[in-house]
Structures are given as C-alpha cells and as structure tokens.
Amino acid sequence: MPTYRLYFMSPRNGHIERFDDFEAPDEDTALELACQKEGAYPLELWFENRKLARIEADDPAAKIVARWRERKAAINSIADAAE
C-alpha cells in the first residue's frame, strides 16, 4: 500500500512543524484521511516528491474533497481527449 506524508505547517511562518506518514490505498482515501486531521495547522499532503493538496486551517473537509474531485475529473477529461 502506498505511503503518504502529511506535513503540519506553522501558521506563524509557514515552516514545517512536524509530519505524519501513513498508508492509504489511493490518493482519494489519503486526502479524506488528511482532512480528518484538519485543525489549527495548515497541512500539505504529499506522495513521494509530488504535493497532492494544501489544506488551509479554516477550510472545511467537504470543500477540500470537492475541489480535489473536480481537479481530478478535469485532468481525466483532458487525458481522455488526448487519446
């Protein structure tokens, strides 16, 4: 199962305060798990060397997941059109 990294960013200076590695079967599930940890810290979700999402401290989880799915659908439609 792939391992994802969730960075907890300092709300004061934007530097990494700490991180949490976790496993998830896919990017959608990883984002949903990351959204469960939202709170006082802005978060960044990474897979290997690719940033998947930035989660602001005041963003509700449902809004983040909806934006993620819209972006993913747009990418898939561009890929389908290129075929």
C-alpha positions as CSV (number, residue, x, y, z in Angstrom):
1,M,0.0,0.0,0.0
2,P,1.4,3.5,-0.8
3,T,2.8,5.7,1.9
4,Y,1.7,9.3,2.1
5,R,3.2,12.2,4.1
6,L,1.2,14.9,5.8
7,Y,3.1,18.0,6.8
8,F,1.8,20.2,9.6
9,M,2.8,23.7,8.7
10,S,3.3,26.5,11.2
11,P,0.5,29.1,11.0
12,R,3.0,31.8,12.0
13,N,5.8,31.3,9.5
14,G,4.8,28.5,7.1
15,H,7.6,26.2,8.1
16,I,7.1,22.5,8.7
17,E,6.4,21.9,12.4
18,R,6.1,18.1,12.1
19,F,4.9,15.4,9.7
20,D,2.9,12.2,9.8
21,D,3.5,9.2,7.4
22,F,0.5,7.0,6.8
23,E,-0.6,4.3,4.3
24,A,-3.7,4.6,2.1
25,P,-4.9,2.5,-0.8
26,D,-5.2,5.6,-3.1
27,E,-5.0,9.4,-3.3
28,D,-8.7,9.9,-2.6
29,T,-8.6,8.0,0.6
30,A,-5.3,9.7,1.6
31,L,-7.0,13.1,1.2
32,E,-10.0,12.0,3.2
33,L,-7.7,10.8,6.0
34,A,-5.7,14.0,5.9
35,C,-8.9,16.1,6.1
36,Q,-9.8,14.3,9.4
37,K,-6.6,15.9,10.9
38,E,-7.5,19.4,10.0
39,G,-7.4,21.9,12.8
40,A,-5.2,24.8,13.8
41,Y,-2.4,23.9,11.3
42,P,-2.3,24.3,7.6
43,L,-1.5,20.9,6.1
44,E,0.3,19.7,3.0
45,L,-0.4,16.1,1.7
46,W,2.5,14.6,-0.3
47,F,3.1,11.4,-2.2
48,E,6.8,10.8,-2.8
49,N,8.0,14.1,-4.4
50,R,4.6,15.3,-5.5
51,K,2.4,17.7,-3.5
52,L,-1.2,16.5,-3.8
53,A,-3.0,19.1,-1.8
54,R,-2.7,22.0,0.6
55,I,-5.4,22.1,3.3
56,E,-5.8,25.5,5.0
57,A,-6.6,25.5,8.7
58,D,-10.0,27.1,8.1
59,D,-11.1,25.0,5.1
60,P,-13.9,22.6,5.8
61,A,-13.1,19.0,4.8
62,A,-16.1,18.7,2.4
63,K,-14.9,21.7,0.4
64,I,-11.4,20.3,0.1
65,V,-12.6,16.9,-1.1
66,A,-14.9,18.5,-3.6
67,R,-12.1,20.7,-5.1
68,W,-9.9,17.6,-5.3
69,R,-12.5,15.6,-7.2
70,E,-13.2,18.5,-9.6
71,R,-9.5,18.8,-10.3
72,K,-9.1,15.1,-10.8
73,A,-12.1,14.9,-13.2
74,A,-10.7,17.8,-15.2
75,I,-7.3,16.0,-15.5
76,N,-9.0,12.8,-16.6
77,S,-11.1,14.5,-19.2
78,I,-8.0,16.2,-20.7
79,A,-6.3,12.8,-20.8
80,D,-9.3,11.2,-22.4
81,A,-9.5,13.9,-25.1
82,A,-5.8,13.4,-25.9
83,E,-6.3,9.7,-26.7
